[in-house]
Amino acid sequence: MMKYMIVCLALCTLAYANGEWVPKTADQIKEIRAECLKAHPLNVDQINKLKQLEFPDESEVRQYLLCTATKLDIFCTHEGYHADRLAKQFKMDLTEEEALQIAQGCIDSNVEKSPADVWAFRGHKCLMISKIGERVKAFIKAKQAEAAAKA
């Protein structure tokens, strides 16, 4: 167990040591989502709910969200969410300061010692009901409508 904690800490530290973190592009996010869906398959009902921006508290969905958050480098299983990275990645039309305040309000130090997927889901759930979540949902719905209009 101690080796695992050291490896997690080393990976988190390495992420910071490689220089300034940069938000992922839309194409990178799409690729990460596809990788995580392959690694953590969801059933048709779960996929349909995610398309409607509903996130059921189910093991498979939590594992998928943990995978995406980890690959986006916004969540580390040792430290949890990185508020500064959340703010940069998902600020939308908010100021970075406002997004940072929202992100800081949604992260916790996991005093409950929840499994990583439950911990990540808890933060995700909070973000999705915040101003950040409202903006992300509006952005995704606009992109879905745009794609539908082209079809």
DRENVODO-532340 format. One record per residue (C-alpha): residue in one letter; y, x, z; residue number from 1. Coordinates in steps of 0.2 Angstrom, whole numbers, plus 5000, padded with zeros to 4 digits. Example, Ala and Ser with C-alpha at 12.3 -4.5 7.8 and 13.67 -1.06 7.14 Angstrom:
residues 2
+------+------+------+------+-----+
: code :   c2 :   c1 :   c3 : pos :
+------+------+------+------+-----+
:    A : 4978 : 5062 : 5039 :   1 :
:    S : 4995 : 5068 : 5036 :   2 :
+------+------+------+------+-----+
This chain:
residues 151
+------+------+------+------+-----+
: code :   c2 :   c1 :   c3 : pos :
+------+------+------+------+-----+
:    M : 5000 : 5000 : 5000 :   1 :
:    M : 5012 : 5014 : 5004 :   2 :
:    K : 5009 : 5022 : 4987 :   3 :
:    Y : 5013 : 5006 : 4979 :   4 :
:    M : 5030 : 5005 : 4988 :   5 :
:    I : 5034 : 5023 : 4984 :   6 :
:    V : 5030 : 5019 : 4965 :   7 :
:    C : 5041 : 5004 : 4966 :   8 :
:    L : 5055 : 5013 : 4974 :   9 :
:    A : 5053 : 5027 : 4962 :  10 :
:    L : 5054 : 5015 : 4947 :  11 :
:    C : 5069 : 5006 : 4954 :  12 :
:    T : 5078 : 5023 : 4957 :  13 :
:    L : 5073 : 5029 : 4939 :  14 :
:    A : 5081 : 5014 : 4932 :  15 :
:    Y : 5098 : 5018 : 4940 :  16 :
:    A : 5096 : 5037 : 4936 :  17 :
:    N : 5095 : 5035 : 4918 :  18 :
:    G : 5113 : 5031 : 4917 :  19 :
:    E : 5124 : 5015 : 4915 :  20 :
:    W : 5113 : 5000 : 4914 :  21 :
:    V : 5118 : 4990 : 4898 :  22 :
:    P : 5115 : 4971 : 4896 :  23 :
:    K : 5101 : 4967 : 4883 :  24 :
:    T : 5105 : 4959 : 4866 :  25 :
:    A : 5099 : 4942 : 4861 :  26 :
:    D : 5086 : 4950 : 4850 :  27 :
:    Q : 5080 : 4961 : 4865 :  28 :
:    I : 5079 : 4946 : 4876 :  29 :
:    K : 5069 : 4936 : 4862 :  30 :
:    E : 5057 : 4951 : 4861 :  31 :
:    I : 5055 : 4952 : 4880 :  32 :
:    R : 5051 : 4934 : 4881 :  33 :
:    A : 5038 : 4935 : 4868 :  34 :
:    E : 5030 : 4950 : 4877 :  35 :
:    C : 5030 : 4941 : 4893 :  36 :
:    L : 5023 : 4925 : 4886 :  37 :
:    K : 5009 : 4935 : 4878 :  38 :
:    A : 5006 : 4944 : 4895 :  39 :
:    H : 5008 : 4928 : 4905 :  40 :
:    P : 5002 : 4913 : 4894 :  41 :
:    L : 5009 : 4896 : 4898 :  42 :
:    N : 5002 : 4879 : 4893 :  43 :
:    V : 5010 : 4867 : 4880 :  44 :
:    D : 5018 : 4857 : 4894 :  45 :
:    Q : 5025 : 4872 : 4903 :  46 :
:    I : 5032 : 4878 : 4886 :  47 :
:    N : 5040 : 4861 : 4882 :  48 :
:    K : 5048 : 4861 : 4900 :  49 :
:    L : 5055 : 4878 : 4897 :  50 :
:    K : 5062 : 4873 : 4881 :  51 :
:    Q : 5071 : 4859 : 4890 :  52 :
:    L : 5077 : 4872 : 4903 :  53 :
:    E : 5066 : 4865 : 4916 :  54 :
:    F : 5057 : 4878 : 4927 :  55 :
:    P : 5042 : 4871 : 4936 :  56 :
:    D : 5037 : 4880 : 4952 :  57 :
:    E : 5020 : 4884 : 4946 :  58 :
:    S : 5011 : 4901 : 4947 :  59 :
:    E : 5011 : 4904 : 4928 :  60 :
:    V : 5029 : 4900 : 4926 :  61 :
:    R : 5034 : 4911 : 4941 :  62 :
:    Q : 5024 : 4925 : 4933 :  63 :
:    Y : 5032 : 4923 : 4916 :  64 :
:    L : 5050 : 4923 : 4924 :  65 :
:    L : 5046 : 4938 : 4935 :  66 :
:    C : 5040 : 4947 : 4919 :  67 :
:    T : 5056 : 4943 : 4910 :  68 :
:    A : 5067 : 4948 : 4925 :  69 :
:    T : 5058 : 4964 : 4927 :  70 :
:    K : 5059 : 4969 : 4909 :  71 :
:    L : 5077 : 4964 : 4908 :  72 :
:    D : 5079 : 4977 : 4922 :  73 :
:    I : 5089 : 4964 : 4933 :  74 :
:    F : 5075 : 4962 : 4945 :  75 :
:    C : 5064 : 4975 : 4954 :  76 :
:    T : 5049 : 4971 : 4965 :  77 :
:    H : 5055 : 4982 : 4979 :  78 :
:    E : 5074 : 4978 : 4979 :  79 :
:    G : 5074 : 4960 : 4971 :  80 :
:    Y : 5088 : 4955 : 4959 :  81 :
:    H : 5102 : 4967 : 4955 :  82 :
:    A : 5118 : 4956 : 4957 :  83 :
:    D : 5129 : 4968 : 4946 :  84 :
:    R : 5116 : 4967 : 4932 :  85 :
:    L : 5114 : 4948 : 4933 :  86 :
:    A : 5133 : 4947 : 4932 :  87 :
:    K : 5135 : 4958 : 4917 :  88 :
:    Q : 5120 : 4950 : 4908 :  89 :
:    F : 5124 : 4932 : 4911 :  90 :
:    K : 5143 : 4930 : 4914 :  91 :
:    M : 5146 : 4920 : 4898 :  92 :
:    D : 5164 : 4915 : 4899 :  93 :
:    L : 5166 : 4919 : 4918 :  94 :
:    T : 5175 : 4934 : 4924 :  95 :
:    E : 5163 : 4948 : 4929 :  96 :
:    E : 5170 : 4946 : 4947 :  97 :
:    E : 5166 : 4927 : 4947 :  98 :
:    A : 5149 : 4930 : 4940 :  99 :
:    L : 5146 : 4944 : 4953 : 100 :
:    Q : 5150 : 4932 : 4967 : 101 :
:    I : 5138 : 4919 : 4961 : 102 :
:    A : 5124 : 4932 : 4958 : 103 :
:    Q : 5127 : 4939 : 4976 : 104 :
:    G : 5126 : 4921 : 4983 : 105 :
:    C : 5109 : 4919 : 4975 : 106 :
:    I : 5100 : 4935 : 4979 : 107 :
:    D : 5091 : 4938 : 4995 : 108 :
:    S : 5082 : 4953 : 5003 : 109 :
:    N : 5066 : 4943 : 5005 : 110 :
:    V : 5065 : 4942 : 5023 : 111 :
:    E : 5051 : 4930 : 5021 : 112 :
:    K : 5040 : 4944 : 5012 : 113 :
:    S : 5036 : 4931 : 4998 : 114 :
:    P : 5026 : 4938 : 4984 : 115 :
:    A : 5037 : 4945 : 4970 : 116 :
:    D : 5035 : 4930 : 4958 : 117 :
:    V : 5041 : 4918 : 4972 : 118 :
:    W : 5055 : 4929 : 4977 : 119 :
:    A : 5061 : 4930 : 4958 : 120 :
:    F : 5059 : 4912 : 4956 : 121 :
:    R : 5070 : 4908 : 4971 : 122 :
:    G : 5084 : 4918 : 4964 : 123 :
:    H : 5082 : 4911 : 4947 : 124 :
:    K : 5082 : 4893 : 4953 : 125 :
:    C : 5098 : 4896 : 4963 : 126 :
:    L : 5106 : 4904 : 4947 : 127 :
:    M : 5101 : 4890 : 4936 : 128 :
:    I : 5110 : 4877 : 4947 : 129 :
:    S : 5126 : 4888 : 4948 : 130 :
:    K : 5141 : 4890 : 4936 : 131 :
:    I : 5131 : 4904 : 4927 : 132 :
:    G : 5116 : 4892 : 4924 : 133 :
:    E : 5127 : 4878 : 4918 : 134 :
:    R : 5135 : 4891 : 4905 : 135 :
:    V : 5118 : 4898 : 4900 : 136 :
:    K : 5111 : 4880 : 4898 : 137 :
:    A : 5126 : 4875 : 4887 : 138 :
:    F : 5124 : 4891 : 4877 : 139 :
:    I : 5105 : 4888 : 4874 : 140 :
:    K : 5107 : 4870 : 4869 : 141 :
:    A : 5121 : 4874 : 4857 : 142 :
:    K : 5109 : 4887 : 4849 : 143 :
:    Q : 5095 : 4875 : 4848 : 144 :
:    A : 5107 : 4862 : 4840 : 145 :
:    E : 5113 : 4875 : 4828 : 146 :
:    A : 5095 : 4879 : 4823 : 147 :
:    A : 5090 : 4861 : 4821 : 148 :
:    A : 5105 : 4858 : 4810 : 149 :
:    K : 5099 : 4872 : 4798 : 150 :
:    A : 5081 : 4866 : 4797 : 151 :
+------+------+------+------+-----+
